[in-house]
Amino acid sequence: MKKDSGLLYGFGAYIFWGFLPLYWKLLGNVGSIDVLFYRIIWSLLFMTIYLTLFRKFPTFIQESKELLKSRRNTLAILTAAIFISLNWGIYIYTVSIGQVQQASLGYYINPLLNVLAGSLYLKEPLSKQAKLASLSAFAGVVLLTIQTGVFPFNSLFLAASFCLYGLTKKQLQLSAATSITLETLIMTPLGLIYLFFISPTGFMHYPFNTNLLLVGAGIVTAIPLLLFSTAVKKLSYITIGFLQYINPTIMLIMAIFLFHEPYALPQFIAFAFIWLGILIFIIGNFIEARTKKL
């Protein structure tokens, strides 16, 4: 029953993330930087309400006090806030300029980049399957670059920023609610300064429907993060490994069939190398887990 409820939370989080480009498309008349800061500010408000309703403020205060006792951990949460903000900003911008495929590619690459980062930075052993998977994905990125004549900077920035965010968070022992609240709290002053004094539009100077969507940006940001954190506690690493590809697959399907982004045979072949890398990665993890059990 525990695993079933974990799957429900996991599917919910990744399906939510997969359809999120539709939401950002509705805010096409708002600048990407503005959307990013509204996303941060209203996420903080939503998390404040969440902490109050579910009586989690004492936990938040306690964890925050413990965090501030360590200079290293304080620096880590500041760095994490910057990396997740960069990730959100790049993602919103990539979708807003009609490159949902690029965003999808970024989230396909991310798990494989995590493996490389774990090997290089955390000195975790890199299996033969992981090496093959990384090479295959790298070949796919190279093919895409050759075909389009444009290096997929946005995709790699998306993958790298989320990878660095994960590495930074790895040293922090915080609950999901505390982490999200602190990260948005750190970036909110910058957002308020930008929206009140720098943004050409000003703070919430949009039609009512647009303002409503901007407030909702905080909700659609926080909910999948909370679902995901619950799923991680209930599911194995292998299961999460399978689920994490739901998000970019939904995005890729929408890019081709809903947003009608160009997708010819050469692009399919390039993505096939990336999918092959993912398949090698998943099968390798599955075999490794089965071997350990035996």
C-alpha positions, 0 to 999 in steps of 0.5 A: 500500500505504501508503494502504491501511494508513493507511485500515485504521488510520483506520477502526480508530480511528473505528470504535473511537471510535464504539462506545466509548459501549457501554463507558461504559454498562457503567460506569453504576454509577460516577460520571462524575468517577470514570470520568474520573480512572480513564481518565486514570490507567490510560491513563498506566499503559498508555502507560508499558507501551507506551513500555517494550515498543516502546522509545520511552522515549528518544524520550519523554525527549528530546521532554519535555526539549525541551518544557520548554526553552520556557515557551510549549510547557510552558504549551501541554501543560498547557492541552492536558491540561486541554482533553482531560480536559474533553472526556473528562469531558463525553463520559462524563457525556453518555453516562452520562445517556442522551444519546448523540445529544448526544454524536454531535451534538458530534462532527458539529459539531467539524470545522466548528467547527475551520474557524471556529477556523482562520479566526478564530484562525489567520487561515486564509482561509474559503472560500464552501463553509466559510461555507455549511457552517457556516451550515447546521450552525448552522441545525441546532443552532438547530432542535434547540434550538427543538424540544427547548427545551434548548440543546445545551450538552453537544454544543457543549462537546464540540465546543469542548473538542476544537477548543481541544485541537487548536488548543493542540496545533497549536504542539507538535511531539510524537509521539502517544505522548509527547503522550498520556503527558504529558497523562495524567501532568499530570492523574494527581496530581489524579486520585489526590487525588480518588479517594483523598480526595474520591470517596465510593467511594474508590479501586477499591472496586468489584466485581472486574468493575467494577474490571477495566473501570476498568483497561480504560478506559485501554486503550480510551482510548489504542489509538484515539489511537495508531491515529489518529496513525498514520493521519494520517501515511499519509492525506491531509486529504481522506481523514481528512475523510471518515473523521471522520464514522464515529464520530458516525454509529455513535453516532447509530445506536446512540442510536436503535436500541440505546438507543432515544433519542427521534428524531422527524421534527423531529430528523431535519430538524435533523440533516439541516441538519448533514449538509448542512453536512458534505456542503458542507464535504467536497465543497468540500474535494474540489473545492479539492484537485482544483483545486490538483492541476490 
